Amino acid sequence: MVNTLKELIEESELLHVDDSEQRFITSYVRWETYEALLAKLEDNSHYRVTYLDGILEIVSPSIRHEKVKKNLAMLLEHYMYRKRINCIPMGSTTFRNKAKKAGVEPDECYCIGEEKNIPDIAIEVNMTSGNIDKLETYQRLGVKEVWMWKSNELNLYHLREEIPKRFVDTYGYERIIKSEFLPELDISLLSQCALITNSLQCIDEFEQGLKSIE
Protein backbone atom coordinates (compact mmCIF):
# COMPACT_ATOMS: atom_id res chain seq x y z
CA MET A 1 0.00 0.00 0.00
CA VAL A 2 1.13 3.59 -0.72
CA ASN A 3 0.11 4.72 2.73
CA THR A 4 0.69 2.91 5.97
CA LEU A 5 -2.24 2.26 8.26
CA LYS A 6 -0.94 4.89 10.70
CA GLU A 7 -0.64 7.51 7.92
CA LEU A 8 -4.16 6.79 6.67
CA ILE A 9 -5.55 7.26 10.16
CA GLU A 10 -3.62 10.49 10.76
CA GLU A 11 -4.84 11.91 7.44
CA SER A 12 -8.42 10.81 7.99
CA GLU A 13 -11.05 13.54 8.28
CA LEU A 14 -12.70 11.41 10.96
CA LEU A 15 -10.08 12.66 13.41
CA HIS A 16 -10.45 16.32 12.53
CA VAL A 17 -14.02 17.14 11.45
CA ASP A 18 -15.80 19.52 13.80
CA ASP A 19 -19.48 18.69 13.34
CA SER A 20 -20.96 18.12 16.76
CA GLU A 21 -24.06 16.02 17.10
CA GLN A 22 -27.25 17.57 18.43
CA ARG A 23 -28.70 16.21 21.67
CA PHE A 24 -32.01 16.85 23.44
CA ILE A 25 -32.66 15.53 26.96
CA THR A 26 -35.74 15.87 29.14
CA SER A 27 -37.01 14.25 32.35
CA TYR A 28 -40.32 13.04 33.79
CA VAL A 29 -41.47 11.59 30.48
CA ARG A 30 -44.27 9.02 30.65
CA TRP A 31 -43.81 5.69 28.89
CA GLU A 32 -46.83 6.42 26.70
CA THR A 33 -45.23 9.68 25.56
CA TYR A 34 -42.04 7.81 24.69
CA GLU A 35 -43.96 5.26 22.60
CA ALA A 36 -45.91 8.03 20.88
CA LEU A 37 -42.64 9.70 19.93
CA LEU A 38 -41.27 6.43 18.53
CA ALA A 39 -44.39 6.08 16.40
CA LYS A 40 -43.99 9.65 15.14
CA LEU A 41 -40.34 9.05 14.23
CA GLU A 42 -40.98 5.62 12.71
CA ASP A 43 -40.20 6.81 9.18
CA ASN A 44 -37.26 8.96 10.24
CA SER A 45 -34.20 6.81 10.91
CA HIS A 46 -31.90 9.79 11.50
CA TYR A 47 -32.63 10.17 15.20
CA ARG A 48 -31.55 7.87 18.05
CA VAL A 49 -33.96 7.74 20.98
CA THR A 50 -33.10 6.36 24.43
CA TYR A 51 -35.41 6.08 27.45
CA LEU A 52 -34.53 5.21 31.04
CA ASP A 53 -36.65 5.80 34.15
CA GLY A 54 -38.52 8.73 32.63
CA ILE A 55 -35.44 10.40 31.13
CA LEU A 56 -35.68 10.79 27.36
CA GLU A 57 -32.69 11.47 25.13
CA ILE A 58 -32.91 12.24 21.42
CA VAL A 59 -29.70 12.45 19.41
CA SER A 60 -29.21 13.70 15.88
CA PRO A 61 -25.89 12.06 14.91
CA SER A 62 -23.09 13.99 13.25
CA ILE A 63 -21.55 13.10 9.90
CA ARG A 64 -18.46 11.84 11.69
CA HIS A 65 -20.61 9.63 13.90
CA GLU A 66 -22.34 8.09 10.90
CA LYS A 67 -19.09 7.45 9.04
CA VAL A 68 -17.56 5.61 11.99
CA LYS A 69 -20.78 3.64 12.50
CA LYS A 70 -20.92 2.61 8.85
CA ASN A 71 -17.25 1.63 8.79
CA LEU A 72 -17.62 -0.52 11.90
CA ALA A 73 -20.63 -2.28 10.41
CA MET A 74 -18.94 -2.78 7.04
CA LEU A 75 -15.78 -4.23 8.58
CA LEU A 76 -17.58 -6.40 11.10
CA GLU A 77 -19.89 -7.89 8.50
CA HIS A 78 -16.93 -8.45 6.17
CA TYR A 79 -15.16 -10.29 8.99
CA MET A 80 -18.12 -12.53 9.79
CA TYR A 81 -18.67 -13.37 6.12
CA ARG A 82 -14.98 -14.15 5.74
CA LYS A 83 -15.02 -16.41 8.82
CA ARG A 84 -18.33 -18.00 7.76
CA ILE A 85 -20.03 -16.87 10.96
CA ASN A 86 -23.77 -16.63 10.62
CA CYS A 87 -24.99 -13.27 11.87
CA ILE A 88 -28.26 -11.39 11.70
CA PRO A 89 -27.70 -7.62 11.36
CA MET A 90 -30.48 -5.72 13.15
CA GLY A 91 -29.25 -2.19 12.51
CA SER A 92 -30.83 0.45 14.74
CA THR A 93 -33.90 -1.53 15.70
CA THR A 94 -35.75 -0.15 18.74
CA PHE A 95 -35.63 -2.44 21.77
CA ARG A 96 -37.81 -1.57 24.75
CA ASN A 97 -39.27 -3.05 27.91
CA LYS A 98 -42.05 -1.17 29.68
CA ALA A 99 -41.68 -3.13 32.94
CA LYS A 100 -37.96 -2.25 33.07
CA LYS A 101 -38.63 1.38 32.02
CA ALA A 102 -35.93 1.14 29.37
CA GLY A 103 -35.68 1.57 25.63
CA VAL A 104 -32.80 2.07 23.22
CA GLU A 105 -31.82 2.19 19.55
CA PRO A 106 -28.24 0.95 19.04
CA ASP A 107 -26.12 2.36 16.25
CA GLU A 108 -25.66 -1.22 15.05
CA CYS A 109 -26.51 -4.58 16.58
CA TYR A 110 -26.20 -8.26 15.72
CA CYS A 111 -27.46 -11.68 16.66
CA ILE A 112 -24.81 -14.36 16.31
CA GLY A 113 -25.77 -17.83 15.10
CA GLU A 114 -29.53 -17.33 14.99
CA GLU A 115 -32.09 -14.57 15.25
CA LYS A 116 -33.21 -13.61 18.76
CA ASN A 117 -35.55 -11.05 20.29
CA ILE A 118 -32.58 -9.22 21.83
CA PRO A 119 -29.23 -8.82 20.01
CA ASP A 120 -26.07 -10.48 21.28
CA ILE A 121 -23.91 -7.47 20.39
CA ALA A 122 -24.92 -3.80 20.44
CA ILE A 123 -22.63 -1.06 19.17
CA GLU A 124 -22.77 2.51 20.49
CA VAL A 125 -20.76 5.28 18.82
CA ASN A 126 -20.29 8.12 21.31
CA MET A 127 -18.90 11.41 20.01
CA THR A 128 -20.19 13.39 23.00
CA SER A 129 -21.32 12.36 26.47
CA GLY A 130 -25.00 11.87 27.19
CA ASN A 131 -26.99 11.98 30.41
CA ILE A 132 -28.35 8.44 30.10
CA ASP A 133 -26.02 5.60 31.04
CA LYS A 134 -26.30 3.27 28.07
CA LEU A 135 -24.82 0.30 29.95
CA GLU A 136 -27.64 0.45 32.48
CA THR A 137 -30.18 0.64 29.66
CA TYR A 138 -28.69 -2.37 27.88
CA GLN A 139 -28.43 -4.31 31.14
CA ARG A 140 -32.15 -3.91 31.76
CA LEU A 141 -32.87 -5.18 28.26
CA GLY A 142 -30.54 -8.17 28.67
CA VAL A 143 -28.03 -7.41 25.90
CA LYS A 144 -25.02 -9.63 26.52
CA GLU A 145 -22.28 -7.57 24.92
CA VAL A 146 -21.98 -3.82 24.37
CA TRP A 147 -19.25 -2.23 22.24
CA MET A 148 -18.77 1.46 23.10
CA TRP A 149 -16.87 3.68 20.67
CA LYS A 150 -15.22 6.57 22.50
CA SER A 151 -12.05 8.58 21.89
CA ASN A 152 -11.41 6.75 18.61
CA GLU A 153 -11.43 3.23 20.02
CA LEU A 154 -13.80 0.46 21.01
CA ASN A 155 -14.35 -0.54 24.62
CA LEU A 156 -16.06 -3.90 25.06
CA TYR A 157 -18.32 -4.96 27.95
CA HIS A 158 -19.85 -8.38 28.63
CA LEU A 159 -22.81 -8.87 30.98
CA ARG A 160 -22.00 -11.09 33.98
CA GLU A 161 -25.44 -12.01 35.25
CA GLU A 162 -24.01 -14.65 37.57
CA ILE A 163 -21.72 -12.21 39.41
CA PRO A 164 -23.22 -8.72 38.89
CA LYS A 165 -22.06 -7.39 42.29
CA ARG A 166 -18.44 -7.52 41.13
CA PHE A 167 -19.25 -4.92 38.46
CA VAL A 168 -21.63 -2.53 40.20
CA ASP A 169 -20.13 0.58 38.59
CA THR A 170 -20.78 -0.86 35.12
CA TYR A 171 -24.22 -2.33 35.92
CA GLY A 172 -23.06 -5.93 35.83
CA TYR A 173 -20.88 -5.57 32.74
CA GLU A 174 -17.22 -6.61 32.81
CA ARG A 175 -14.75 -4.72 30.65
CA ILE A 176 -13.16 -7.24 28.28
CA ILE A 177 -10.35 -7.13 25.73
CA LYS A 178 -11.86 -9.56 23.22
CA SER A 179 -15.44 -10.31 22.31
CA GLU A 180 -16.74 -13.55 23.75
CA PHE A 181 -18.91 -13.97 20.65
CA LEU A 182 -16.03 -13.24 18.24
CA PRO A 183 -12.89 -14.16 20.24
CA GLU A 184 -10.53 -14.21 17.24
CA LEU A 185 -11.41 -10.68 16.09
CA ASP A 186 -8.62 -8.14 16.62
CA ILE A 187 -10.51 -5.24 18.20
CA SER A 188 -7.55 -2.88 17.90
CA LEU A 189 -7.32 -3.52 14.15
CA LEU A 190 -11.06 -3.00 13.78
CA SER A 191 -10.87 0.32 15.66
CA GLN A 192 -7.93 1.60 13.63
CA CYS A 193 -9.46 0.72 10.28
CA ALA A 194 -12.82 2.26 11.21
CA LEU A 195 -11.06 5.65 11.15
CA ILE A 196 -10.01 5.36 7.51
CA THR A 197 -12.26 7.59 5.41
CA ASN A 198 -11.81 5.89 2.03
CA SER A 199 -14.02 2.78 2.07
CA LEU A 200 -11.80 0.78 -0.29
CA GLN A 201 -8.68 1.53 1.74
CA CYS A 202 -10.64 0.80 4.89
CA ILE A 203 -11.48 -2.72 3.70
CA ASP A 204 -8.04 -3.31 2.13
CA GLU A 205 -6.16 -2.40 5.31
CA PHE A 206 -8.51 -4.50 7.42
CA GLU A 207 -8.09 -7.49 5.13
CA GLN A 208 -4.32 -7.06 5.08
CA GLY A 209 -4.31 -6.92 8.87
CA LEU A 210 -6.38 -10.08 9.14
CA LYS A 211 -4.04 -11.96 6.81
CA SER A 212 -0.99 -10.88 8.79
CA ILE A 213 -2.27 -12.53 11.98
CA GLU A 214 -3.57 -15.76 10.45
Beta strands, then each sheet from edge to edge (+ up, - down):
strand 1: 22-26
strand 2: 48-52
strand 3: 55-60
strand 4: 87-89
strand 5: 95-97
strand 6: 102-104
strand 7: 108-112
strand 8: 121-125
strand 9: 145-150
strand 10: 153-159
strand 11: 173-176
sheet 1: 1+ 3- 2+ 6- 5+
sheet 2: 4+ 7- 8+ 9+ 10- 11+
end
